[in-house]
C-alpha cells in the first residue's frame, strides 16, 4: 500500500460515520502490529467511525489473517476490513512464502466478497523498517478502508 494522499479537507468519501469496519491483526511481531492497529483505530475514529462500529480481532500470524477476513466477510456486517500484520525477512525462503501468501489471501477475500480490504501487512527487511512505518501505514489503512467503502457504496 502506498502512502495514501490524504486530502486536507475531508471529502464525502472520507466520512466514516455510517460505516462498520473490522480490523484483523496478526499477533506475531506484536510490538509492530499493536502500533499499526492502534494507529488505524485512532484514524478511523477521527474519520467518524464510531468506536462501537470497529471490531478488532487477532490471529496468530500473517497467514491466518485471510481466514479471519473471510469469516468476517461472510457475516455481511462490514463495509470494509483492515488486515494488519508484519512479516520481517529472515534468513530463509519462509519470508517470501508468508509475504506472498498473506497478500494473495487478502486480495482473494476482497475480490471473492466484493468487500474493500485495506492491506496493512508490512513486509520489511528488518525491525527498524517496520517500526519506521507502523504508525503511518496504520493511518493509511484507515483512510483506504473508509474511502473504498464509500466508493463501493456510491457505485452500488
Residue pairs with C-beta under 8 A, 6 or more apart in sequence:
1 118
1 119
1 120
1 137
1 140
1 141
1 144
3 136
3 140
4 140
4 143
4 144
4 147
6 143
7 14
10 47
12 150
13 146
13 147
13 150
13 151
13 154
14 47
14 143
14 146
14 147
14 150
15 47
15 48
15 146
15 150
16 44
16 47
16 48
16 49
16 146
16 149
17 48
17 49
17 50
18 79
19 49
19 53
19 79
19 80
19 146
19 149
19 150
20 49
20 53
20 54
20 55
20 77
20 78
20 79
21 44
21 49
21 53
21 54
21 55
21 78
21 79
21 80
21 81
21 82
21 145
21 146
21 149
22 54
22 55
22 56
22 57
22 72
22 78
22 81
22 82
23 37
23 40
23 41
23 54
23 55
23 56
23 57
23 81
23 82
23 84
24 57
24 58
24 59
24 65
24 68
24 69
24 72
24 81
24 82
24 83
24 84
25 33
25 34
25 36
25 37
25 56
25 57
25 58
25 59
25 84
25 85
26 33
26 58
26 59
26 60
26 61
26 62
26 64
26 65
26 84
26 85
26 86
26 121
27 33
27 58
27 59
27 60
27 61
28 60
28 61
28 62
28 85
28 86
29 85
29 86
29 87
29 88
29 127
29 130
31 131
32 86
32 122
32 127
32 130
32 131
32 134
33 84
33 85
33 86
35 131
35 134
35 135
35 138
36 84
36 85
36 86
36 120
36 122
36 134
36 135
36 137
36 138
36 141
37 56
37 84
37 138
38 138
39 134
39 135
39 136
39 137
39 138
39 139
39 142
40 82
40 84
40 120
40 138
40 139
40 141
40 142
41 54
41 56
41 142
42 139
42 142
43 138
43 139
43 141
43 142
43 143
44 54
44 142
44 145
44 146
45 51
45 54
46 142
47 142
47 143
47 146
49 146
55 72
55 78
57 68
57 72
59 65
59 67
59 68
61 85
61 98
62 85
62 86
62 87
62 98
62 99
62 102
62 121
63 98
63 101
63 102
63 105
65 83
65 84
65 85
65 102
65 105
65 106
65 121
66 83
66 102
66 105
66 106
66 108
66 109
67 105
69 81
69 83
69 105
69 106
69 109
69 117
70 109
70 112
70 113
72 78
72 81
73 81
73 109
73 112
73 113
73 115
74 113
78 115
79 116
79 149
79 153
80 115
80 116
80 117
80 118
80 145
80 146
80 148
80 149
81 109
81 115
81 116
81 117
81 118
81 145
82 117
82 118
82 120
82 141
82 142
82 145
83 102
83 106
83 117
83 118
83 119
83 120
83 121
84 120
84 121
84 138
84 141
85 102
85 120
85 121
85 122
86 121
86 122
86 124
86 130
86 134
87 95
87 98
87 99
87 102
87 121
87 122
87 123
87 124
88 95
88 124
88 125
88 126
88 127
88 130
89 95
89 123
89 124
89 125
89 126
95 123
99 121
99 123
102 121
103 119
103 121
103 123
106 117
106 119
106 121
107 117
107 119
109 115
109 117
110 116
110 117
114 152
116 144
116 145
116 148
116 149
116 151
116 152
117 145
118 140
118 141
118 142
118 144
118 145
118 148
119 141
120 137
120 138
120 140
120 141
122 129
122 130
122 133
122 134
122 137
124 130
124 133
